[in-house]
Amino acid sequence: MTSGYKKAFWVNPRPIAQNPEKHVREIVEMGADEIFLLSIDGEGALYPAKFSVVAKGVAERSLIGDIIREAKRSGLKVHAWVVALNKPNDELAAKRKDWFVVSREGKSCVDNPPYVESYKWLCPSNDEVKSYFTGTIQELMETYDLDGVHLDYIRLPDIFLPEALRERYGLEREIDVYREKYDFCYCEKCRNGFKKEFGIDPFEIRFGSRKWYEWHAWRAERITEIVKNFHRVVKKYDNTIETSAAVFATPGYAYRIVFQKWCEWPLDSFEPMIYHEYYGKNIRWIGEAVMEGVSCGKMIVAGIQFEFLRSKRDVEEAVNVALERGSNGVCFFLYPLQHPELKDAVKEAFSRF
Ligand SMILES: [Zn+2]
């Protein structure tokens, strides 16, 4: 059945690169018609790129070339999934430290990554970062026959974490605890850029003061700028290539904790990561989150964490609540499935829309 709804998976190429035929067949058999294939991760491109940095072990041979060919041959639409600003690549960090974000403590994330070792992020205010990013996307589109380009980690580091993740980092679950070490970016470019417009150095702004919210908004605007630029570059290259992004679950959360003002982004569709348990919510909340996204006039395809679905009933309920509230389909995270025994449940759910 072709309904215009998206039936999709985010796909990790590493475990399937050896045997793309088998896995693409399995994806098709479940009834999916699109995949978001990880093509550039935090380390770099998963193929021998020239312009952008390359992940370890793929300098010689592409991890995604055969999968893309096989998927296209089987009639799947292929979106290249791109990790945008989170770049824990050692070579880049050593050579271009000034491209990376700086915390309120004045420390570079290269030396002091927040939360986890891999939290090394490029600064969206930096013009060199902007051209590096668009050059990377340009090269990707010229290398592969793609139906879409999909952004992930298109944000600053989390100034606050979703509730259920806080205890893992020694934070209180019930309140937003502000820490200077989680507050980015205070690099020269960001400070000077804000000061030029508002006449005050961000270091002088107190957390929670009125000016603070302008500073917050200014940072969100830098992300929006990168996204608008990305959309322009893609459409200029080929107007039929779709643009999309894996954004935080709701516009409210996304703006408040990771500076994504995604209701203002010009993309063709949005795959919000409505991973309910990270927010301490149940499956029904997936519908509420969808509704919040739909209400800002965007095309929403609910991103559902498959790991949090533990039975056939869970799969059914998650898909139903998403579609009832206006989702334009469903995208499951992640293939290969964490619960392969629920393959038939996915097939049945996909067959109903
Ligand atoms: Zn900066």
Residues whose N, C-alpha, C, O or C-beta is under 5 A from the ligand:
A	BS01	ZN	C123 S125 C185 Y186 C187 C190
